[in-house]
Every structure is written in structure tokens, then in C-alpha cells.
């Protein structure tokens, strides 16, 4: 089974907070840096779609968006690779 998506702790918490009823009153802002690449643009689009304010995110043209790959299967140990 393959599952790709946004999984960083800060982003997941931001999306969760954005789903709360009081979100419209207080708002949710995510502060970070992403690369000026397909991955960075996808992260920002996902967060915007979840009503998370990404106005404080820096888009860095000199670096790639970080990513990690988690491979988990019941018959073997979990492996994680960071890129």
C-alpha cells in the first residue's frame, strides 16, 4: 500500500486546529520554510485548502523542500529515510 501526503507534526497540528469551530475567530498560521519546487508548492496548496494561513512561510529558491519516507510493513522493521 502506498500513501503520500503531508505528515510533518507542525503541519498536521495546524490542519487539526484549522478544523476546530473557533478557527474563524482566531485563525491558524503555519510558519516554516519550503523550497521553491513542486514539493513546496504542494505543501502550501494543501495547507491553504485546509484554511491554514501560510503568509509567514518563506519560499527558498536555493534549497529543496525536505521530505521523509517511512516504509512500514508488518513483517519487517520500520525504515525511515530523510531527504
Secondary structure in CASP SS format (residue, H / E / C, confidence):
PFRMAT SS
TARGET T0000
AUTHOR 0000-0000-0000
METHOD secondary structure of the structure
MODEL  1
X C 1.00
X C 1.00
X C 1.00
X C 1.00
X C 1.00
X C 1.00
X C 1.00
X C 1.00
X H 1.00
X H 1.00
X H 1.00
X H 1.00
X H 1.00
X H 1.00
X H 1.00
X H 1.00
X H 1.00
X H 1.00
X C 1.00
X C 1.00
X C 1.00
X C 1.00
X H 1.00
X H 1.00
X H 1.00
X H 1.00
X C 1.00
X C 1.00
X E 1.00
X C 1.00
X C 1.00
X C 1.00
X E 1.00
X E 1.00
X E 1.00
X C 1.00
X C 1.00
X H 1.00
X H 1.00
X H 1.00
X H 1.00
X H 1.00
X H 1.00
X H 1.00
X H 1.00
X H 1.00
X H 1.00
X H 1.00
X H 1.00
X C 1.00
X C 1.00
X C 1.00
X E 1.00
X C 1.00
X C 1.00
X C 1.00
X C 1.00
X E 1.00
X E 1.00
X E 1.00
X C 1.00
X C 1.00
X C 1.00
X C 1.00
X C 1.00
X C 1.00
X C 1.00
X E 1.00
X E 1.00
X E 1.00
X E 1.00
X E 1.00
X E 1.00
X C 1.00
X C 1.00
X E 1.00
X E 1.00
X E 1.00
X E 1.00
X E 1.00
X E 1.00
X E 1.00
X C 1.00
END
